[in-house]
Every structure is written in C-alpha cells, then in structure tokens.
C-alpha cells in the first residue's frame, strides 16, 4: 500500500476543526473519514477494523472522550496496532505522558500549524505502512520453526535485518505481534549501533528524506564495513529468548525504554518503547547497551 492510499479517521466534536484538518490534508492524497465523537469513531472502527491506517483523535469530547476511545482501541486484538495521534490543548508533560502511556505514540497540541500536522501524520503513516509490509511477510509457523530450539544468525544490512526479523518471529506463537518489535530492534542495531547514526542525525536525515542513502553509504565505509549484528536464539519450556548484539559503542538506553514527552513531536524515537509495550514479554539491555535480550512467552 502506498502512502497516498492510507485511510485516516479524524475524530473531533467540532465540525469546524474537522473541516480545517481536511483542508490541510486535501492535497496529500489520503482517504479521509470523520467521526463526531469517540462513540461514533468506535462504531466505525469496530465495523471495519482492517480499513484504517491512522486515527487523529481529539482528547476532549462528549459521549466518549479521546482517552476512553484510546483505551478501547488498544484493547482490541486488531485495532491495538493502529497508530493514534492525540490532539489536545492539554500540553503539560504529565498530560502528554498519560496519553503516551495509554498508547498514543504521536501527539499534537492545539493550535497546531499546517506543516506540523502534515509532518506528524506523514511519520505515523510511514510507520504504519512499514509495519503492515513487514507483517505481510510473516507466515504461519512451519514445523521447522516449531522444532528449532537454538540458533545464531549474523547480518549487516537493513534488508537482511528485515528478513531475519521475519524468520525469527515465525518461531514465536504470535509472529504478527513479535515482528514489529523484532524489526525495530534489528534495524536499530544496524543504524545506531554499527553505523553510529545518532538520534539527532536520524531526525535530520528523515526530515530531508536522506536516511536510506546515508545508511547505504556508511555500510560501504571502511570503519563500518566489517561490523555485523548477531542474534542468538534459545527456546525453553516456557519462553523463547533472543540476544541481539551489535559491534557499536552502546548508548544510554534508559531514556528510550518509555515514551518520553520531550520526544513526543519528533519524527522517530518510538521503536524501543513500542517494542517493549507491544511485541515482547521481557526486554532488557545489557552492559553498555550494545546488547539487548528479549523474551516471548510460549
């Protein structure tokens, strides 16, 4: 699915706000639908849970407010993976933290500029379509997947990271859930670990559309070309564990384990926290941060 085919549900009890948002987005090529409050949105989402790619959700509404709607979305087996942009006039760190904790990984504070709206939506849609593509590559676990009890894999490129993520996820009981987090961690190991792309550098590269080009360039540079990512897998009676190790210098991982209000408006930086919340039953960084151990219950 291409970006301009993404379906966005705009939820706001003020018709004028919906009109403004639709006007801002009319040239972006998205399919736009609207709901007058959380209850209307929930009815539409329940009726067609596979039809939507993104929800732009107002926080303060009658009948069913944004937080209650968000709670229902995140408890639904299909809708829980749907990205939600929470828009609100409540802009304190605690308000943003509460929204993120509830599952709104993207945030807009009113009033917002047209360019900010477009940027946040573009980021959320890109993430959604990337996750859908990865999930489409996941198969039903084969007999070989079920029989595998341990293994070790090495790779260095982003394409290889995605392939390995798909393969390893098939070992798990719910590969659709695991593959999103697995791909995030393996891609992080390549770009941030082995290739040394910093948080700020990635933000600028993503904004300029040069991220993939920079990754490809660094993969060929002598100081990075001999670096690999390794993944060790071990299955027990109750868990399957994965140790993901890169050849980089490590990083301060503590500030990325939770959704940080200070990064609520950034165009990246949600992957580790999302992986921890959605994909894995355990997640633990080791030593300096160039190794992470994740576990999935069997």
Beta strands, then each sheet from edge to edge (+ up, - down):
strand 1: 7-11
strand 2: 31-35
strand 3: 54-58
strand 4: 83-88
strand 5: 106-109
strand 6: 150-155
strand 7: 229-235
strand 8: 239-245
strand 9: 282-286
strand 10: 291-297
sheet 1: 2+ 1+ 3+ 4+ 5+
sheet 2: 6+ 7- 8+ 10- 9+
end
